[in-house]
Amino acid sequence: MENHNLSKHQTFYAIGLSYKKADAEIRGKFSLSDDAKTALLNQAKVEGIDSLIVTSTCNRTEIYGFAQHPFQLIKLLCENSQGTVEEFQKVAHVYKNQEAISHLFKVGTGLDSQILGDFEIISQIKSSFVQAKSFGLANTFMERLVNAVIQASKKIKTDTEISSGATSVSFASVQYIMKNVADIGNKNILLFGTGKIGRNTCENLVKHTKNEQITLINRTKDKAEKLAGKLNLVVKDYADLHLELQNADVLVVATGAQNPTVDAAVLNLKKPLLILDLSIPKNVHDNVKEIPGVTLIHLDHLSQITDETLENRQKHIPAAELIIDEIRDEFISWTRDRKFAPTIHALKAKLNSIKEGELTFQRKKISNFDEEQAEIISNRIIQKITNQFANHLKDDETAVDESIEWIKKVFQIEAAS
């Protein structure tokens, strides 16, 4: 693809890793906390990167941005996470220009999600852009691109049925609980952690299980109380976690900790316990599997669960792709037009300058010179010439950079940036 970017001498890249090649353990190493994201953005600004956004979810960690070489972005990720360059190279993807743009469209519209049609990622992209903009790291290209992805996401959600059925890990977890725990309405459910995925899971539990025995615990109690107030649930202090674990039949862990918050040492169980770990990095230590009666399910397993509507959602992929193609092509066209527009304006100004010189010469030479008619004819010719050049630059087969340089050289012009 021709480099249509708005950052001079830089290329647009999408670098990162996702559930497709990286398991939960590796994704955990590259996950970025809020503080790590802030540090990364500060470092990017110091290193002269023009524009980038950072997303880090349970399924993926990615950077979309401009750089002279993708290693600039890879270095930023590795230096602000627990992952190494060697680990990154084994599981990573690196896209540039049009491939990077297409990838962001697929991610933002749920076509690249673990569960097809999961639209939760688009809110992550929105907030990532807002954060980047607050750091002065969102140029016109990035803003237009993110808005185009948001537009495609909305249109796909409205015009197709690709979001029918279980379209998120949080809902898939509730499905799993309902299918594997008998008499779920009368079981004790403990939700530890009230981040976004925890909140969504809690809302789905209330809606679909009709269970009135859901208890919330969060390190910051007021966050749990805020959620509990909306759903009329019980909140316990973090200090009561050990006691509540003994009472629970189902434990859903959705904390944002960088290390396990639940392990075998804190479980003193008197009955079977189903644990769902919806965190990246994993927040439940694997050693809990050694305890009789404990069943541990991680979100990677949940994402493999298919319901009866999956086949129906897959039927709507072609329609979703058509929507993406249309909006993406509009964006690509905008980038091309924006790139060569200054050259076309400069060319038109040059031709008008030539015209004015020629008209001045003819006024002196011809006594009855029809200035009005000459103005009309010459303006039409100039418009046709500039249209011809514009159409050439819009052609997909045109090497835009080379053509712009050729036009500048032939007509001795310098386009404004």
C-alpha angles and dihedrals in degrees: 000000000000111000102253095168124137094222110089116239092357135106129219112243138181111203130171147083136269144182089281095078106002122071122217093269094055093042087053091057091054097040115118125220120212090262091050091051090051091049091048093052092048091050092048090054093049090050092054100251109160103210138353143148127210126210125186119176136150089272104040149005114208142163121207113192154109123283141147088238131011091237088073088065095039089053091052091052096047095045092053098043138047093256127103131223090245092054091045093053091055097056107016136111126212121191129175138200112333093007090053091049092049091048092054090050091052093047095045094049096049096250091116096044125117087242109042112245097021103155097182090096093068091067088053090053091049093051091044090055093048089051093048090049091053087058092049090249101122116088127188093270093055094046092050092046095050091047090051091051090049089050091051092047092052093046094049092048091049101039102038138045094229090117095056118118125008104355102162140045089242092059093040088055091055090048089053092050093049093049097045105035117069118220090009092173090069100041127104110249120192121194113197111192128024104212120133097285089044092052093048091049091049093051090050091048092054093045099046107028099041085217115160095185100077115134125196126208125179132165087237102051098195090063090055091046091052091054094041091052091060094048100033094240136147122263123201131189119261087242089065093059096105092051094045091050089060091053096046126103092183126028121193113191116197105153124142096227121138092221134041114288095186124049139152092276093066096047114090097164132187096178140024117294130199111206123195114192109200095170136109113229092037110262096192117070117232090233090080086076088071091066113093112246096021119123115189120197122182126203092251088065092046091054090060092058112107125199130201092269097057094089090050092051091051089058089064096056094094091052090049091049091052090054090049092048092052096049094039091051090052089053093048089049090052092052092050093048092047092051099052099031094090090053092050090049091049091048091051091049090050092050091048089052090052089047093052091050092050094046090051090052093049093048089060095043101044118054097200095035111166097223096176093053092045090051092053095047096045093047091053091050091049091050092050092049094049091045089054092053092044091052090049092053092047093055112109090224093056121107093224099192093050093045093050091051090048092052091048091050097046096046095033095233135143115211119219114245 
